[in-house]
Amino acid sequence: MADAVAGAPAEQSRLSRRAGMLLRDRGASVSVVLIVLLVTMAALAPWIAPFDPTAQDVSVALQAPDWTHLLGTDDYGRDILSRIIYGTRPALEVGLLSVALAACVGTPFGLLAGYVGGWLDNAISGVVDVLLSFPMLLLAILVVTLAGSGIGTVIVAIGVAQIPIFVRLARGSALVIRELDYVAASRSFGARGFRILRRHILPNAFGPLVVMLTLGIASAIREEAGLSFLGLGVQPPAPSWGNLIRDGVANILDAPWLALFPGLLLTISVLAFNLIGDAVRDILDPRDIVGRAGPRVPK
Amino acid sequence: MTAMLLSVRDLSLALRGDGAHTLVEHVSFDVPERGVLGIVGESGCGKSVTALSILRLGEPVIAPTSGSIAFNGEDLLTASPRRMQQVRGGEISMIFQEPMTSLNPVLTVGFQIGEALRVHQRLGRRAARAAAIELLSIVGIPLPASRIDVYPHQMSGGMCQRVMIALALACRPKLLIADEPTTALDVTVQAQIIDLLRRLQGQFGMAVIIITHDLALVSDFAETIVVMYAGRVVEQGPAAALFARPLHPYTERLLDSIPPVDRDVDRLATIPGTVPPPWAMPPGCRFMDRCGFATDRCRDVDPVLRTLGDARLAACHHPRHVRDHATVG
């Protein structure tokens, strides 16, 4: 019975084994590289950007890409490459923080609704249904209109708009898991509601939630670009992919590189987070890690 | 008469909601300290529901409508939720039919055993781990010190059931309820698990209620047998006497359906028909349609559970083996 894989010294190697699985998936490994690049770009922006992203030089306005301005310049003569590099910052900030907010608020409510059921479930699900009936972007626009633009508001706006997804997902998982044998068994050993939620329901609901987390980052980045495109997000002259694209659209015929490059980077980032989400889903199930075999038993 | 550890009296259980569907009716039985009680019957006769209701785990969907469950003189049906949490796992433990799904797949077995210890005995992490290793070795898991870090899916069904038993024993309960503990396991493993339960019952000095539809399995383990049919006790008595001379035709048919080991048979004996569902119970004897001895009286009059000889009860108008019993007794 001890032929397959040694399972006992699992603690430190489990992480590396999962990392290995992630990198074996081609789409995922490309995505990992892309995301690492994006994060590095955001973190090191002041050092790697060739120009100040807001410095204007009208003498070089609307230049096509050349060796000084690798991706060309806009109508104020600002360096597009530098602006794109700095634009990674709001994109990632909004992507990570808004999803973190949505997950931290939505997951507990969803788990409670699914596990407790009854009037609590009705109340939470009712609110969520109302929120879900609005398009996400519209909801975000509503929050920004109420609270004023700026990166903080954008994070809250997109975060709030994503809360219902996490509530729904967590609720669905909790509904399934609370009926499983090991929850009944745990109750028969005297475990209380909160402990069951924390030990049994949350960890087993984790897989889909983590997948939703990465997919949520992708859509939050897209939403941020959308809001900035509409002038409700990051305010000029500060760069964001969304307002770069909007500025570029005005000159799309004369200077297509203005909208093309930020748009390309936006697409690639969204794609990268989406691919990671798919790969993470395959990996997180502990049953896939080691086959049905015990630890190696010396005979 | 010695004091009973568990005394179930006149327990009736109903599905909550419409209230019309009674699942279990007027069930009474006793479990003495260190006693072993077997509850047998086919699927759907109320065995598991009865067991769950002792720990009040069926609520709120399945709720008692009458009766009492006295554990050490304390009525569990009126105990507070807080008290029930102490009882569950602390004084009465339960193991289930499906060991593979009764353990949380994302936690190691050691963690899950340790958790029970931390809940009830407030042990620290390290002490709980040491105690968990000891428990694993008590239930016969080889190399407990390395198995403790294994996930349930890495173990076989028999091993998982041993882990469940270790979990159940963690707080030295006075009563262990085993709900079809071997149904999901291989035949050879079934015997091992029953032997393990027997050994632990002596070692820990606990009482055991074993629920099964396999009479052969409990024949030399249980001291007293309760036979349930369609939500009622139809026969009750000391195991040896009940096996030698079953009173109720249902018990007799159950015994007949155990495959004999000493001769070849072409077809195994079965009991034709199925248990009537709770919403379509006949007015008379509930076993009538499947019984070879039924008369008009069985159709019209519901037989009550009555005493037939020493410590033996049966609910039948035409009990079997009564004359042999009378002459012997």
Chai-1 contact restraints between the chains, C-beta under 6 A:
chainA,res_idxA,chainB,res_idxB,connection_type,confidence,min_distance_angstrom,max_distance_angstrom,comment,restraint_id
A,G7,B,V150,contact,1.0,0.0,6.0,A-B,restraint_1
A,G7,B,Q154,contact,1.0,0.0,6.0,A-B,restraint_2
A,A8,B,S146,contact,1.0,0.0,6.0,A-B,restraint_3
A,A8,B,D149,contact,1.0,0.0,6.0,A-B,restraint_4
A,D181,B,E98,contact,1.0,0.0,6.0,A-B,restraint_5
A,D181,B,T101,contact,1.0,0.0,6.0,A-B,restraint_6
A,D181,B,S102,contact,1.0,0.0,6.0,A-B,restraint_7
A,Y182,B,S102,contact,1.0,0.0,6.0,A-B,restraint_8
A,Y182,B,L103,contact,1.0,0.0,6.0,A-B,restraint_9
A,Y182,B,N104,contact,1.0,0.0,6.0,A-B,restraint_10
A,A185,B,F96,contact,1.0,0.0,6.0,A-B,restraint_11
A,A185,B,S102,contact,1.0,0.0,6.0,A-B,restraint_12
A,S188,B,L55,contact,1.0,0.0,6.0,A-B,restraint_13
A,S188,B,L57,contact,1.0,0.0,6.0,A-B,restraint_14
A,S188,B,R88,contact,1.0,0.0,6.0,A-B,restraint_15
A,S188,B,M94,contact,1.0,0.0,6.0,A-B,restraint_16
A,F189,B,G89,contact,1.0,0.0,6.0,A-B,restraint_17
A,F189,B,A116,contact,1.0,0.0,6.0,A-B,restraint_18
A,G190,B,Q85,contact,1.0,0.0,6.0,A-B,restraint_19
A,G190,B,R88,contact,1.0,0.0,6.0,A-B,restraint_20
A,G190,B,G89,contact,1.0,0.0,6.0,A-B,restraint_21
A,G190,B,G90,contact,1.0,0.0,6.0,A-B,restraint_22
A,G190,B,V119,contact,1.0,0.0,6.0,A-B,restraint_23
A,H200,B,N104,contact,1.0,0.0,6.0,A-B,restraint_24
A,P203,B,V106,contact,1.0,0.0,6.0,A-B,restraint_25
A,N204,B,V106,contact,1.0,0.0,6.0,A-B,restraint_26
A,P286,B,V106,contact,1.0,0.0,6.0,A-B,restraint_27
A,P286,B,Y151,contact,1.0,0.0,6.0,A-B,restraint_28
A,R287,B,H153,contact,1.0,0.0,6.0,A-B,restraint_29
A,V290,B,Q154,contact,1.0,0.0,6.0,A-B,restraint_30
A,G294,B,Q154,contact,1.0,0.0,6.0,A-B,restraint_31
A,P295,B,S146,contact,1.0,0.0,6.0,A-B,restraint_32
